[in-house]
Amino acid sequence: MSGLLQIKEYLRSVRQRKSIIFFMIISLGILTLISASCKRHGTKDNIPLAKVGDKYLYESDLEGLIPKDTKPNDSILISRSYINKWVQTQLLLQEAENNLPPDKLDFEKQLEEYRNSLIIYHYETEYVNQHLDTVVTDNDIKDYYQSHLKDFQLKQNIVKVIYAVLSKKNDKGKRLEYNFKRIFRLPDSILLDSLDRYAPARALTFSTDTNTWIPFDEVLKVIPIETYNQELYLKNHRIIFITDADNDYLLKFVNFKIKDETSPLDLENRFIRSIILNIRKKILINNLQQEIYNQAKQQKEFEIF
């Protein structure tokens, strides 16, 4: 039996050696084919992945496409998707090139104009960044505002308000409502101070910001005011108390402006500042262009025939 086992072991080893030799021959053949293909359309380190007409997509074109730590299966999906998209794009491009008239395929002039515009834009941007005076004073803003009042008309009603919303579920609901009503009847300076101290622990929400203009429509999202004529309502109400099934609402109008009136300066401050800076930019660029032209003309750097 031991002799038979030795014979079987020997035959198994022979078969293994034959399999290894066969595998090596096949692998060598595949490598030879890849090498030949790379010599024709790439290099040993840059294998072509797809071909449309005479255009090739190479392995190197996918560099940086797949993020690090991507799972192998996801990497394959991303690569396949990119390759398919590339093929579709090339096929569409090929179809377009074969069917469009020659004048529709000549982009040299357009590309040159785009390049020129891009270079000039970047140069002017750098020049402006280095030379623009960005200091805009309050007087600059006020002067511009006063000389362009017609440009600042309101498109909607705006208000400055103080408000508070109280929950009726609070155990001290009635007492809270009474105390808050007393607070809202105080002069504005005392009202703001009292509300800032009293409201945080007792109100559902409140606001003491009297510096910011807000659209009246935004107030209606917080305070359930019912009115069919906002302008008339604003002109006839100063302090209002509203109640519904869940809450009590207290509001005081500090100031208001009606639609089509001149927009207040403090609302337009930022916008005017940006306008002034844009005007300065245009003047700076125009002066730069004129200066370059005058200097070139003086030094006879160009001729017009």
C-alpha positions, 0 to 999 in steps of 0.5 A, a space after each residue: 500500500 505504501 508503494 501505491 501511495 507513493 505512485 499517487 503522490 508522484 502523479 499528483 506532483 506531476 499534474 501540479 507541475 503541468 498546471 503551473 507550466 500551463 498557467 505560466 504559458 497562458 499568463 505569458 501570452 496574455 502579457 504579450 498581448 497587453 504589451 503589444 497593445 500598449 506599444 500601439 496605443 499606450 505604455 506598459 504603465 498606461 493601459 487603454 480602457 476604451 476606444 471610440 474612433 481614433 480616441 482612447 481612454 487610458 488608465 491614467 485618465 482615471 487617476 484621482 477619480 476614486 476616493 481613498 478607502 473606497 470599497 473594491 466593488 464601489 471602485 469598479 462601479 465608479 470606473 465603469 460609470 466613468 468609462 460608459 459616460 466617456 464612450 457616450 460623450 465621444 460617440 455624441 461628439 463624433 456624430 456632431 463632428 460628422 454632421 455639422 457644417 465646417 463653419 459650426 466647428 471652427 471655434 478658434 476665434 471664440 476660444 481666442 476671444 474667451 482667453 483674452 477676456 479671461 486674461 484681462 478679467 484676472 488682471 483687472 481683478 488683481 489691479 482692483 484688489 491692490 488699488 481699490 479704496 474700500 473705506 466708505 464713510 457714513 457721509 459717503 453713504 448719506 450723500 449717495 442716498 440723498 442724491 438717489 432717493 427715487 431709487 429707494 422705494 419700498 416694495 412692501 410694508 416694513 416695521 420695527 417691533 417689540 413682541 412677546 408670545 405667552 403660553 396659556 398652558 403656563 400655571 400662572 398664565 393670567 398673572 403673566 398676561 397681566 404683568 406683560 401688558 403692564 410692561 408693554 405700556 412702559 416707555 420704550 427704553 424701560 420696556 426693552 430693559 424689563 422685557 430682556 430681564 423678564 421674558 427669557 424664563 416666561 415667554 415662548 418667544 420674544 424680540 427686543 430688536 428695535 434696530 432691524 427693519 423687517 417686512 410686516 408679512 414676516 410679523 404676521 407669521 408670528 403674531 396672528 394679526 387679521 387685516 385686509 389693509 396693512 397700511 391702514 392697520 399700521 397707521 391706526 395701531 401702536 400696541 396690540 394684545 391678541 389671544 387665541 386658544 393656546 397663546 397670548 400675543 403682545 406687540 408694540 410697533 416702534 416704527 413703520 414704513 408704508 409700501 412705495 415710500 422712500 426706503 429708510 437709510 439704515 435699511 439701505 446702508 449695505 446696499 449703498 456701500 456695495 454700489 459705491 464700491 462698484 462705482 469705484 471699481 469701474 472708475 479704476 478699471 476705466 482709468 487703467 484702460 485709458 492710462 495704458 492706451 495713452 502710454 502706448 500711444 505716446 510711445 508709438 507702440 501701435 498703429 491704426 491703418 
